[in-house]
Amino acid sequence: MDFLAENNNCGQTILRLVARGNAIIAELLRLSDFIPPVFKLENKNDQPKYGDIISDFSYFKETDFFEERIDSRPELQDLDEELRENNIEILTRFYLAFESIHKYVTDLNRFVDDLDEGVYIQQTLETVLLNSDGKQLMCEALYLYGVMLLIVDMRIDGIVRERLLVSYHRYSAARSAGESNVDDVCKLLRSTGYSSAPSARRPLNYPEEYFGRLPINSTYVNMAIGRLRSDDIYNQISAYPLPEHRSTALASQAAMLYIVLYFAPAMLHTQQAKMREIVDKYFPDNWVISIYMGITVNLVEAWEPYKAAKTALNNVLEAAAVKELSVRHARSMQQLLPIMQQCLQEGALTEVVVLDRIPKLMNTIRNCNVVLRWLMLHTHALQPSAESNKKCRQLRDQVRL
C-alpha cells in the first residue's frame, strides 16, 4: 500500500502533522510583525504607565499582591480594562499560536509512541523511515518543531512572550482555567535569555536546553539524524550531476540536519568522527546556510561552543581553501554573465532554439543558480551575533575580496 494513500492512517497522520507544522510557522511569522508595542515597554512613557499592570512570569510568584495593587487603585483598574478591551483578540491569537506549538510536539510524541506500540498495523518507526515518503515526513516533522522554537525566540523576545502569556492568562481566566496545558505552554516558551540585540551574548547551552524542555523520543531523534546523514532523502543528487554542486543539491537536507542536531547535542560536543562525516558531506564548501525562508545561520558562530562540530568545520575553512572557493565562484560568474546576457536578448530564445538546446540551457541555469546562491549567502550582511565574531568577519571579507 502507498504510504500516502488516503486509506493509510499512518501516512495520513504524519502528513497532516507536517502540514500543520508549516501552518504554525506561517502564523508565527505573521504574528511577529503585529506585537502590540505596549507589551514591549520600550517607550519611556509606557514603562511608568503600564509597568504595574503588565508583568512577566514573576506574576505567578506574587499573583495576589499584583492583583491587589490593581484593585486598590481605580486608575489602574480603568487602565487594565482598557488594555484588555484593546488587546484581547491579538492576545488570544498569540496564545493559540503558542499553544499550537505545544500541541504539535505532543502529537508528534504520541505518533512516535503509537508506532512503537503497534497501533498502526505493519508499521514501525523503522519501516516508516525506510519508506521514501515516510523518511521525508519524519525528518521534516522534527525539523519543523525546531524551526518553530527558533522563530519564536528570534522574532518574539522572551520577556515579551512572558508578558503576552501572563496578560492572556489574566484577561481570559475562565478559558485558561479550563485548559490543562496552559502551564505546559508557559514552561515550554518561558524566556531563554536569548536576545537579538547586537550587544547580547548567547546564553549558555543555547539552544539545546530550549529544545530539550519537552523531550522527544531519543531513538526517533537518532534515527532521523541517521537518515539525514546517510541518505539523499529528496533525491536531488541526480538533478545536480557535477561534484562541485553536491552541497547545493543537499542544501535543504543540510538545513534540516543543522536543526535536528540540537536535539542530540552530544554529537555536536563529542562525536568528532560523525561531525567530520557531516561537514565533509554537507558543508565542505559552505559555512552560511539558509535554515528556513531566508533565515540564515553562520556555522562558524553557531557551532563555536561545540568542540567536535567546531573542529570538523575548521578543517574545511583553511585560508587557502576559502580563497580557492571565492576565486572559483567569481570566475564562474564572469563566464556566465555574457552567456546569460546573450540568452536574454529579445528573440534569442525562440521555441525551436529552446527545444534544440534544452540540456545546454539547463546546465547554464543550474550553474547560475549555484553560483548566485553561494555568493549571496557568503557575502550577505552578518547577523549581529556573527558580526561580533572575528573569524566570521574575516571569512566574509575574504570572499568579498
N, C-alpha and C positions, 0 to 999 in steps of 0.2 A: 504493500500500500504506500502511495506517495505520502511523504511526511507532512506536506502542507495541504493534503486533501481535506475537504470540508468535514468529512466524517472521521478524521483522525484527531481525536480530542487532545492528544499530547501536543501535536504540532500546532493546532489552532490556539491552544492555551499560551504557549511561549510566543507565538506570532502576535497575538493580541497584547501580550505584556510588553513586547518590544515597541509596538506601535504606540502604546500608552506612554512608554518612556520618552519617545520623541515628542509627543504632545506635551508632556510635563515640561521638558526643556524649553519648548517654544513658549509656553506660558510664563516660565520663569524669566526668560529673556524679555518678554513683553512687559511684565510687571516691574522689572528692574528699572525701567525708564519712567515709571509713574509712582515712585516712592513719595508720599506726602512730605514736603520739605520740613514740616513741623516736627516729624519724628527723627530727623537728623540733628535737630537742636544746634545747627551750625550758625544760625543768625543770632547775634548777641542780644537781640530783642526777644527772641523765642526762649532763650535759656531762663531768664527770670520769670517770664510769663507762664511757660508750660512746665518748668522743671519740677513743680510739685505735683503734677498730675500725669506725667509721662515717666515711666521707670523701666529699668532693665530687670533682669531676673532677681535682683536684690529685693524686689517687691515681695517675692514669695517667702522671704525670711522674716518680713515685718509687715504682713498684709494688714493686720488690724490697725497698726499705727498709721500706715499710709492712708487707709480709708477714713479713719477718724479725723485725720488732719484735713481731708477734703470736706467731710461732713460738718466740721466745726466752723468752716468759713464759707458763707453764702456766695462770695465772688468766685471761689474755686469750684463750687457746685455748678454755677452757671457756665463757667468756662469748660468744665468737664463735660457737661451736657452738650454744649456747642461742639466740642471736639468729637463727641460720639456721633452726633447727627451728621456732621460734615464728612466723617471718615469711615463710618461703619461698613459701607459697601466695599470700599477698597481694602479695609482690614480683613473682611470676610474672604475676599478673593485671595489675598496673600496667605491667609491661614489655610484655605483649601489647597493652594498650591504646595505649601509646606507639608500639609497632611498627606497629599498625594505622593510625595517622596517616600514618606514612611510606609504608606500602604503599598507602594511599588516594591520596596525591598522586602517587606513582609510577605507579599505574594510570591516574589522570586524565591525566597527561602522555602515557602510552602511547596512550590512547584518542585524544587530540588528534593525536598523531603518525600514528596509523593512519588518521585521517580525511584528513590531508594526503597520505599515501602511497597513498590509493585502496584500502585494504583492504576498506572497506565499499562495495559496488557502488552506484553512482549517489548516493553520499552524500559531501558535503564539509562542512567547517566552515560554509561559507556557507549551504548548503541546510538543514543542521540548525538553524541559527539563524533561518531563515525559517519553519520549521515551528512551530506554536503550542506543541506539547508539547516539541519539541526545544529551543526557546529557554528555556523554563521550566527544563528539566533542566540545560542547560549553565550557566545563570546560578546555579542552586541548587548545582551541584557545586562551583563556585569559592567561592561564599559559605560553604558548609558547611566547606570547608577553613580559611577564615579564622576562622570561629567556633570550630573545634577548637583552633586555636593560641591564640586569646584566652582560651578557657575554661581551657585547661591553665595559662596564665600567671596568670590571675586566681584560680583555685581551688587550684593546687598551686605553691607558691613555687619559684623557680628553684633555690635551694640544696637544697631538699627533693627536687626531681626528680633532681638530680645524685646525691644520696645514695642514692635508691631505685635508680637505674640502676647505680651502682657496686656496691652491695650485691648486686643481682641478678647482675651480671657475675661477682662473686667467688663467690657461692654456687651458680651454675649454669654453671660453667666449661665443662663438656662441651657443654651446649646452646649456650652463647654462641659457643664456638669453631666450631661448625658453621654458624653463621648469618653470612653475609657482610655483612648490613646493620646489625649491632649498632653499628658505628662511625657509620654514617649516622644512626641514630636518636639517638645521643648528640650528634652535630653539630647536628641539627635542633632538639633540645629542651634544649640547654645553657642555662644561666641567661641571661636577657636583662637582668638588673639591675632589672626591674620589681618593685615591691612594693606590696601593697595597704594597707600600714601608713599611718595618717593623715599622718604626717610625711614620708613618702617622696616624692621628686621623680621626675618622669617621665624615663626615660633618653633621651638624645639619639637622634634618628632612630628613635623607637619609635612604632608597631610596624612601620614599613615595612622596616627592616633584618631584623627577625624573619621577616616574611612573605617576604622575598627569599632566605632561606637555601637553599631548594630552588626554583630558578627555574621559573616557569610560562611557557609559550609566550606571548610578548608580543602576538602577533596575536589569540590567543584572548582574552586579558585585555581588549584594546582593543575587540574586537567584542562581548564580553559587556557592557562598560560602555556601548557604543553602543546595544545593545538596551534596557538598563535605563534609559538616558537618554530614549530616544525613544518606546518602546512601552509600552502598558498590558498587560504580559505575562500578567496574571491576569484581564484583562477585568473589572476592578472598577468602572470609571467608571460603567457602566450601572446598577450597584446603588446608587450614590450620586449622584443627579441634581443635587443642589444644588451650586453652585460652591464654597461655603464648606466643603463636605465633601470636596473633592478630595484634600487631604493625608491624610485618614483613609483614603480609598479606596486610595491609593497607599502606605500606611504599610509594608506588607510589602516592597514593591519598594524603598522608600526605605532600609529597614534593610539590604537586600542591597547596594544601591549604596554605602552608607556603608562596608561591609566591603570590597567589591571595589575601591574606590578606593585602598586601601592597597597593592594590587598594582601600582598605577600612580601613585606619589606625585608625579611631575612635574606631574600635573594639579592636585593639591591645592596645590602650591607656586606654579606659574607661569601656569596657563591660566585667567585670570580670566573670559574670556567663557564658557567651558564651566561653570565653577563657578557663575557668576551664573545661567546657564540651569538648572542642577541645583537651586540654592537656590530660585529663583523657582517651580519646578515642584513640588518635594517638601517644602521647608521654609519656605514663605512665612509660616506662622503657627504653627510649632512648632520647638522647639530641643532638646527632650528626647525621645529616641526609644527604643523597645524593640527591641533587636537580636536577642534570642533568649530565649524562655521567661522573660520578666521581667527579663532583664539590660538595664539602661538605660544610656544614654550621653547626656551633656550636650554638645551640639555646640560650645558656647561654649568649654568647656575642651578638648575633644578636638581641635578644629581651631585652637587657639591658635598652634601652631608653623608653620602653613601660610598663607603670605601671601594667596594667591588665595582659598582657602576662607574665611579669616577676614574678608577684605574683603567677599566676597559675603554672608556671614552678617550682618555688621554693618549692611548696607544694609536688612535687614528687621527689625532689632532696635532701632529707634529708640524712645525712651521713649513717644512718643505712640501709636505702633502697638501696643506691648505693652500699654499701658493700655486701648486700644480693644478688644483681644482679650480681656483679663481681664474688662472690663465686659460684653462681649457674651456670654461664656460664663456669667458669674454671672447675668445677666438670663435667659438661656435656662434655666438650672437652676431659677430661681424660677418660671418659667412652666410648666415640665414637671412639677415636683413635685406640684401639685394634680391635674393630669391623670392622673398615674400612681397617685396615692392613690385617685382615683375608679375607675380601671380595676381596681385590686386589691381593691376591696371585694367581699366574698363575694356571689356571684350576679350580679355586674356583667357578667362575660364568659361569657355562655352561648354555645352553639354557633351559634345563629341570629345573635346580635349579632356574633360574630367573623366569620362568613361575610359579613354585610352590610357590615362596616366594615374589611375587610382592608386596603385602601390607607391609610386613616387610621391604623389601628393600626401598620402597618409604618412609616409616616413618624414616628410618635411613638417607636417603639422605636429607629429609626435615629437620631433626634435625641438621645435619651437616651444611647445608646452613644457617640456622637461627643462630647457634652459631658462625660460622665463620664470618658471616656478622656483627653481633653485636661487636665481638672482633676487627675486622678490623677497623670499624668506630670509636670505642671509645678508641682505643689505637693509632690511626693514629696521625702523627705529626700535631700539630695545625697550623691553618693559622696565619700569623703574627699578625693580629688584635686580635685573640683569645689568642695567646701566651702572650700578654701583660695583659690579664685578669686573675687575681689571682684565681678566682673560677674555671675557665676553666682548669687551670694547676692543681689545687687540685683534680678535678674530674678525669682528665686523669691519674694522678699519683696514685690515689686511685684504679682505675681499673687495672693499671699495677701491683700493689702490689698483 
